[in-house]
Amino acid sequence: MSVQQPGAVEAWTMDEHRIGLKPILRRLWAKRGHRPTVTVYPRYQWLYVYAFVQPTTGRSFWLLMPTVSVPAFEAALAAFAHFVGAGPDKRISLLLDCAGWHTSPRLSRPPNINLYFLPPYSPELQPAEHLWALSDSPLVNRCFQNLAELEAVQAQRCNWLQDHPDIVRSATNFNWWPQSA
């Protein structure tokens, strides 16, 4: 009788982040004696960035979604499972926060993706939380006319981050994160 070897296991983490037409304001340098000006036109329309990251390698997968909900999260998990090639030979351990759409009993997750949850109220333990400073940088102090314009800029930034895993790894590879499966 042959013993089946378990497939490879990869440790990933994910989180969601809301961006929108309400500007993200940050301090900036200006000449002495001059106050910097930033055009703002706050409106309350939103997009959500779903980010999956493997902290040890910096490999990442990004989605822009119109909402956070159980169906949206199911769609994101399905796209992620396809991206990483989850299957009988490759299992994924995914670390999440305890958002309602993550823990819902109605959630249908893809096979070979196991969900693990952080303790409540512990965002400092979530490596994916550190992606938002990276993904927000082209949005800071800018006024977008509509969600389509915002989405185009954010999509370009997410693609850039996906192509630069060293930057992602430097922000997410915590010393306590398992370095090998």
Order of alpha helices (4+ residues) and beta strands (2+ residues): beta-beta-beta-alpha-beta-alpha-beta-alpha-alpha-alpha
